[in-house]
């Protein structure tokens, strides 16, 4: 029992609080992860709360779970991201004070994560924290090294002060160790909400809806349009392939979007490359995955991108950068393809694959079998892990509905 139990009688009992600075309508891998945790947690155990900074156009009224948002401000040069400090919003504080959690889970080490840790401490409950991103790369682009080093120290302190630290795949352990974290780390996979038994007609209809000709080989990129994700490699490789009948879609938005468009125009690719913009409707995004033959994601920045698994769910294998943290889930030529960070190497690989679509399809089917796991299955394991931690602490466990 914490001190608020004496001040506020009959506080609402909640099973889990999920905290993150990114949540739909902001769409990135972490936001999608949060959304699926919340959906399946609510379905399986109920009493699930999401805590996140307010996005002005967001409407959470139709969700099965409650979203407790707090005052926010835009993140400079990173639209549509927002941030804020939960503890200075009196409306939020009044709501959160009436809730008693069994466990909290921070998916971000910044303002929302700090709120999770403070609530965990005040209520005497565990705080789980997932290390999702290469934060150093985010800050190194805009800040001097001495400042970045200070931020990384703060981030590692945050994880050191958590009761349990998760990473989304094995290779990410190397990243958090490189940052300086020395504590215990566990791997907890991410899932995909696109797992289904899609009939052949679905793929044919998707291509028809997007106006793709039968002879066109379709390439796809989904993600933030930022240089850290290496879109320049894609564009430069494609500029060498004027004789090949392909169509390329870039889905997403980001600070580099206009410069990427300018580079495409400069390289004479406007008739083959389409910038779709941001897609928030999952059904529409699924059509792009289904209509594509190959997913290009040579990022050196990402830890465990959900988009690679999403594409695989629709039998679309990925081309990823050899040696990158994210690429360790692939076996070259078996469930995906690896390429050196060089435009000529990318060009050579793409020419080879475009000439052999049956091979690409076989690899895509194998990717769907080997690297795709449903979010429902993942959240089942998450609940079991929460309960193991609660039992260790001699605290009430979470019961399934």
C-alpha positions as CSV (number, residue, x, y, z in Angstrom):
1,X,0.0,0.0,0.0
2,X,1.4,3.4,-0.9
3,X,0.6,6.7,0.7
4,X,-2.1,7.6,-1.8
5,X,-4.2,4.7,-0.7
6,X,-4.8,6.6,2.6
7,X,-5.7,9.8,0.8
8,X,-7.8,8.4,-2.0
9,X,-9.9,5.5,-0.9
10,X,-11.2,2.8,-3.4
11,X,-8.5,3.6,-6.0
12,X,-9.1,1.9,-9.4
13,X,-7.1,-1.3,-9.8
14,X,-5.2,-1.6,-13.1
15,X,-3.2,-4.6,-14.3
16,X,-0.6,-2.9,-16.4
17,X,0.4,0.6,-17.4
18,X,2.2,1.0,-20.8
19,X,4.3,4.1,-21.1
20,X,5.8,5.6,-24.3
21,X,6.5,9.0,-25.9
22,X,5.2,7.6,-29.3
23,X,1.7,6.2,-29.8
24,X,-0.7,6.3,-32.7
25,X,-1.6,8.5,-34.6
26,X,2.2,8.8,-34.6
27,X,3.3,5.7,-36.5
28,X,6.7,4.1,-36.0
29,X,7.8,0.7,-34.9
30,X,7.6,1.5,-31.2
31,X,4.2,3.0,-31.5
32,X,2.9,-0.1,-33.4
33,X,4.5,-2.2,-30.6
34,X,2.7,-0.2,-27.9
35,X,-0.6,-0.4,-29.8
36,X,-0.5,-4.1,-30.1
37,X,0.7,-4.6,-26.4
38,X,-2.3,-2.5,-25.4
39,X,-4.9,-4.3,-27.6
40,X,-3.9,-7.8,-26.7
41,X,-3.2,-7.1,-23.1
42,X,-6.7,-5.6,-22.8
43,X,-8.2,-8.6,-24.5
44,X,-6.4,-11.2,-22.3
45,X,-6.2,-9.6,-18.9
46,X,-8.2,-6.3,-19.1
47,X,-7.6,-3.2,-17.0
48,X,-4.8,-1.9,-19.3
49,X,-3.8,1.7,-19.5
50,X,-1.6,3.6,-22.0
51,X,0.3,6.7,-20.8
52,X,1.6,8.9,-23.6
53,X,2.0,12.6,-24.5
54,X,-1.0,14.2,-26.2
55,X,-1.2,14.3,-30.0
56,X,-3.6,17.1,-30.9
57,X,-5.5,15.2,-33.6
58,X,-5.7,11.9,-31.6
59,X,-9.1,10.4,-30.8
60,X,-8.9,7.5,-28.3
61,X,-12.6,7.3,-27.6
62,X,-13.2,4.1,-29.6
63,X,-10.4,2.0,-28.0
64,X,-11.2,-0.8,-25.7
65,X,-8.5,0.4,-23.3
66,X,-8.0,3.8,-21.7
67,X,-5.3,6.2,-22.9
68,X,-4.2,8.7,-20.3
69,X,-2.4,11.5,-22.2
70,X,-0.7,14.6,-20.9
71,X,0.3,18.0,-22.1
72,X,2.9,17.9,-25.0
73,X,5.0,20.0,-27.3
74,X,6.3,19.1,-30.8
75,X,9.8,17.7,-31.0
76,X,11.8,20.2,-33.1
77,X,12.5,18.9,-36.7
78,X,10.9,15.5,-35.9
79,X,7.2,16.0,-36.9
80,X,4.9,14.3,-35.9
81,X,6.7,13.4,-32.7
82,X,5.8,15.1,-29.5
83,X,7.1,15.1,-25.9
84,X,6.1,16.5,-22.6
85,X,6.5,16.1,-18.8
86,X,3.6,14.2,-17.3
87,X,4.2,15.6,-13.8
88,X,3.4,19.2,-14.8
89,X,-0.1,18.4,-16.2
90,X,-2.6,18.7,-13.3
91,X,-5.4,17.0,-15.2
92,X,-3.2,14.0,-15.8
93,X,-1.9,13.9,-12.2
94,X,-5.5,13.9,-10.9
95,X,-6.4,10.9,-13.1
96,X,-3.2,8.9,-12.5
97,X,-3.5,9.4,-8.7
98,X,-6.7,7.4,-8.7
99,X,-5.1,4.3,-10.3
100,X,-3.2,1.5,-8.6
101,X,-1.1,-0.6,-11.0
102,X,0.2,-4.2,-10.6
103,X,3.1,-3.5,-13.0
104,X,4.3,-0.7,-15.4
105,X,6.2,-1.1,-18.6
106,X,8.3,1.7,-20.2
107,X,8.9,1.6,-23.9
108,X,10.9,4.8,-23.9
109,X,13.6,6.1,-21.5
110,X,12.5,9.7,-21.7
111,X,9.6,11.7,-20.1
112,X,7.0,8.8,-20.2
113,X,9.6,6.3,-19.0
114,X,10.5,8.5,-16.0
115,X,6.8,8.8,-15.2
116,X,6.6,5.0,-15.2
117,X,9.6,4.7,-12.8
118,X,8.2,7.3,-10.4
119,X,4.9,5.5,-10.3
120,X,6.6,2.1,-9.8
121,X,8.6,3.5,-6.9
122,X,5.7,5.3,-5.2
123,X,3.4,2.2,-5.6
124,X,6.1,-0.4,-4.7
125,X,5.6,-2.3,-8.0
126,X,8.1,-3.5,-10.8
127,X,9.0,-1.4,-13.8
128,X,9.9,-3.3,-17.0
129,X,11.8,-1.3,-19.6
130,X,12.4,-2.2,-23.3
131,X,15.4,-0.8,-25.1
132,X,14.0,-0.3,-28.6
133,X,16.2,2.2,-30.5
134,X,19.8,3.4,-31.3
135,X,19.3,6.6,-29.4
136,X,22.9,7.7,-29.9
137,X,22.3,7.9,-33.7
138,X,19.2,10.1,-33.1
139,X,21.1,12.7,-31.1
140,X,24.4,12.6,-32.9
141,X,22.8,14.1,-36.0
142,X,21.9,17.3,-34.2
143,X,24.0,17.6,-31.0
144,X,27.7,17.9,-30.2
145,X,29.4,14.7,-28.9
146,X,29.8,15.9,-25.3
147,X,26.1,16.5,-25.1
148,X,25.3,13.1,-26.7
149,X,27.6,11.3,-24.3
150,X,25.7,13.0,-21.4
151,X,22.3,11.9,-22.8
152,X,23.6,8.3,-23.3
153,X,24.7,8.2,-19.7
154,X,21.3,9.4,-18.6
155,X,19.6,6.7,-20.8
156,X,21.8,3.9,-19.3
157,X,21.0,5.2,-15.8
158,X,17.4,4.9,-16.7
159,X,17.8,1.2,-17.6
160,X,20.0,0.5,-14.6
161,X,17.1,1.8,-12.4
162,X,14.5,-0.5,-14.0
163,X,13.6,-3.9,-12.5
164,X,13.9,-5.8,-15.8
165,X,15.3,-4.8,-19.2
166,X,14.2,-6.3,-22.5
167,X,15.6,-5.9,-26.0
168,X,13.6,-7.0,-29.1
169,X,16.2,-9.3,-30.6
170,X,19.5,-10.9,-29.6
171,X,21.8,-8.6,-31.5
172,X,20.5,-5.5,-29.7
173,X,22.2,-6.8,-26.5
174,X,25.5,-5.7,-28.2
175,X,24.1,-2.2,-28.7
176,X,23.0,-1.7,-25.1
177,X,26.3,-3.1,-23.8
178,X,28.2,-0.7,-26.1
179,X,26.2,2.1,-24.5
180,X,27.5,1.0,-21.1
181,X,24.7,-1.0,-19.6
182,X,26.1,-3.9,-17.5
183,X,22.9,-5.3,-16.0
184,X,20.8,-8.3,-16.8
185,X,19.1,-8.2,-20.2
186,X,16.4,-10.5,-21.7
187,X,15.2,-10.9,-25.3
188,X,11.5,-10.4,-25.8
189,X,10.5,-10.7,-29.5
190,X,8.3,-8.2,-31.3
191,X,5.4,-9.5,-33.3
192,X,3.3,-8.7,-36.3
193,X,-0.4,-7.8,-36.5
194,X,-0.4,-8.9,-40.2
195,X,-0.2,-12.6,-39.6
196,X,-2.9,-14.3,-41.6
197,X,-3.6,-16.9,-44.3
198,X,-3.9,-14.6,-47.3
199,X,-5.5,-16.2,-50.4
200,X,-3.7,-15.7,-53.7
201,X,-6.5,-13.4,-54.9
202,X,-5.5,-10.9,-52.1
203,X,-2.1,-10.4,-53.7
204,X,-3.5,-10.1,-57.2
205,X,-6.1,-7.6,-56.1
206,X,-3.5,-5.6,-54.2
207,X,-1.4,-5.2,-57.4
208,X,-4.4,-4.3,-59.5
209,X,-5.6,-1.6,-56.9
210,X,-2.1,0.0,-57.0
211,X,-2.0,0.0,-60.8
212,X,1.0,-2.3,-61.1
213,X,1.6,-3.8,-64.5
214,X,2.1,-7.6,-64.7
215,X,5.7,-7.2,-65.9
216,X,6.7,-4.7,-63.2
217,X,8.8,-5.9,-60.4
218,X,7.8,-4.0,-57.3
219,X,10.2,-2.7,-54.6
220,X,9.1,-1.2,-51.3
221,X,10.5,0.8,-48.5
222,X,8.4,1.6,-45.4
223,X,9.8,3.7,-42.6
224,X,10.9,7.2,-41.5
225,X,12.4,9.1,-44.3
226,X,15.7,9.9,-42.6
227,X,19.2,9.4,-43.9
228,X,20.1,7.1,-41.1
229,X,17.9,4.5,-42.7
230,X,20.1,4.5,-45.7
231,X,17.6,5.4,-48.5
232,X,20.4,7.0,-50.5
233,X,21.8,3.6,-51.1
234,X,18.5,2.5,-52.6
235,X,18.1,5.6,-54.8
236,X,21.7,5.4,-56.1
237,X,21.4,1.7,-56.9
238,X,18.1,2.2,-58.7
239,X,19.6,5.1,-60.8
240,X,21.9,2.5,-62.4
241,X,18.9,0.3,-63.5
242,X,17.2,2.4,-66.2
243,X,16.8,-0.7,-68.4
244,X,14.9,-2.7,-65.8
245,X,11.1,-2.6,-65.6
246,X,10.6,-2.0,-61.9
247,X,8.4,0.2,-59.7
248,X,9.6,1.6,-56.3
249,X,7.3,2.8,-53.5
250,X,8.6,4.9,-50.5
251,X,6.1,4.9,-47.7
252,X,6.5,7.2,-44.7
253,X,7.6,10.7,-43.8
254,X,10.6,12.4,-42.2
255,X,13.1,15.2,-42.2
256,X,14.8,13.9,-45.4
257,X,11.7,13.4,-47.5
258,X,12.1,16.4,-49.7
259,X,15.8,15.8,-50.2
260,X,15.0,12.2,-51.1
261,X,12.5,13.4,-53.7
262,X,15.0,15.9,-55.1
263,X,17.6,13.1,-55.4
264,X,15.1,10.9,-57.2
265,X,14.4,13.7,-59.7
266,X,18.1,14.4,-60.1
267,X,18.7,10.7,-60.9
268,X,15.9,10.6,-63.5
269,X,13.7,8.2,-61.5
270,X,10.4,10.1,-61.3
271,X,8.7,7.7,-63.7
272,X,9.6,4.7,-61.6
273,X,9.7,5.9,-58.0
274,X,6.6,7.0,-56.1
275,X,6.5,8.7,-52.7
276,X,3.3,7.6,-51.1
277,X,3.6,9.6,-47.9
278,X,2.6,8.4,-44.4
279,X,0.0,5.6,-44.1
280,X,-1.7,5.2,-40.8
281,X,-4.4,2.7,-42.0
282,X,-3.0,-0.8,-41.5
283,X,-5.3,-2.3,-44.1
284,X,-4.0,0.1,-46.8
285,X,-0.3,-0.5,-45.7
286,X,-0.9,-4.2,-45.9
287,X,-1.9,-3.8,-49.6
288,X,1.5,-2.3,-50.3
289,X,3.3,-5.2,-48.6
290,X,1.2,-7.7,-50.6
291,X,1.7,-6.0,-53.9
292,X,5.5,-5.8,-53.5
293,X,8.1,-8.4,-54.6
294,X,11.0,-7.2,-52.5
295,X,11.3,-5.0,-49.4
296,X,14.4,-2.8,-49.4
297,X,15.6,-1.9,-45.9
298,X,19.4,-1.4,-45.8
299,X,19.3,0.6,-42.6
300,X,22.4,0.7,-40.4
301,X,20.4,2.6,-37.8
302,X,17.6,0.2,-36.7
303,X,17.8,-2.4,-34.0
304,X,14.8,-4.6,-34.7
305,X,12.5,-3.0,-37.3
306,X,8.9,-4.3,-37.3
307,X,8.5,-3.4,-40.9
308,X,10.8,-6.3,-42.0
309,X,8.5,-8.8,-40.2
310,X,5.4,-7.1,-41.5
311,X,6.7,-7.4,-45.1
312,X,7.6,-11.1,-44.4
313,X,4.1,-11.8,-43.2
314,X,2.9,-11.0,-46.8
315,X,5.7,-13.2,-48.3
316,X,7.8,-10.2,-49.2
317,X,11.5,-10.8,-48.3
318,X,13.8,-8.1,-47.3
319,X,17.2,-6.9,-48.6
320,X,19.2,-5.7,-45.6
321,X,22.6,-4.3,-45.0
322,X,25.3,-6.9,-44.3
323,X,26.6,-6.6,-40.7
324,X,23.8,-4.3,-39.5
325,X,22.2,-5.0,-36.1
326,X,18.8,-5.5,-37.7
327,X,19.9,-8.0,-40.3
328,X,20.9,-10.7,-37.8
329,X,17.4,-12.3,-38.1
330,X,18.1,-13.1,-41.8
331,X,20.1,-16.0,-43.3
332,X,21.3,-14.8,-46.7
333,X,19.4,-16.4,-49.5
334,X,17.2,-18.4,-47.2
335,X,14.7,-16.0,-45.6
336,X,16.1,-12.7,-47.0
337,X,19.0,-11.2,-48.7
338,X,22.1,-9.3,-47.4
339,X,24.1,-6.7,-49.3
340,X,27.2,-4.6,-48.8
341,X,26.7,-0.9,-48.2
342,X,27.6,0.0,-51.8
343,X,25.4,1.1,-54.7
344,X,27.1,-1.2,-57.2
345,X,26.6,-4.2,-54.9
346,X,23.0,-3.3,-54.4
347,X,22.5,-2.9,-58.1
348,X,24.0,-6.2,-58.9
349,X,21.9,-8.0,-56.3
350,X,18.7,-6.3,-57.5
351,X,19.4,-7.2,-61.1
352,X,19.9,-10.8,-60.1
353,X,16.7,-11.0,-58.0
354,X,14.5,-9.2,-60.5
355,X,15.6,-11.7,-63.1
356,X,14.5,-14.6,-60.8
357,X,11.1,-13.8,-59.3
358,X,10.4,-17.4,-58.4
359,X,13.4,-17.5,-56.1
360,X,12.4,-14.2,-54.5
361,X,8.9,-15.7,-53.9
362,X,10.3,-18.9,-52.3
363,X,12.5,-16.8,-50.0
364,X,9.5,-14.7,-49.1
365,X,7.5,-17.7,-48.1
366,X,10.3,-19.0,-46.0
367,X,10.6,-15.5,-44.3
368,X,6.9,-15.7,-43.4
369,X,7.5,-19.0,-41.7
370,X,10.8,-18.2,-39.9
371,X,10.7,-14.5,-38.7
372,X,7.0,-13.7,-38.2
373,X,5.3,-14.2,-34.9
374,X,1.8,-12.9,-34.0
375,X,1.5,-10.1,-31.5
376,X,-1.1,-12.3,-29.7
377,X,1.5,-15.0,-29.1
378,X,4.1,-12.4,-28.0
379,X,1.8,-10.8,-25.5
380,X,0.9,-14.2,-24.0
381,X,4.6,-14.6,-23.2
382,X,4.8,-11.0,-22.0
383,X,2.0,-11.7,-19.4
384,X,3.9,-14.8,-18.2
385,X,7.1,-12.8,-17.8
386,X,5.3,-10.1,-15.9
387,X,3.8,-12.7,-13.5
388,X,7.2,-14.3,-13.0
389,X,8.6,-10.9,-11.9
390,X,5.5,-10.3,-9.7
391,X,5.9,-13.7,-8.0
392,X,9.6,-13.0,-7.3
393,X,8.5,-9.8,-5.6
394,X,5.7,-11.5,-3.7
395,X,3.1,-9.3,-5.3
396,X,-0.3,-10.1,-6.7
397,X,-0.1,-11.6,-10.2
398,X,-2.2,-10.7,-13.3
399,X,-5.0,-13.1,-14.0
400,X,-6.3,-13.8,-17.5
401,X,-9.9,-13.0,-18.3
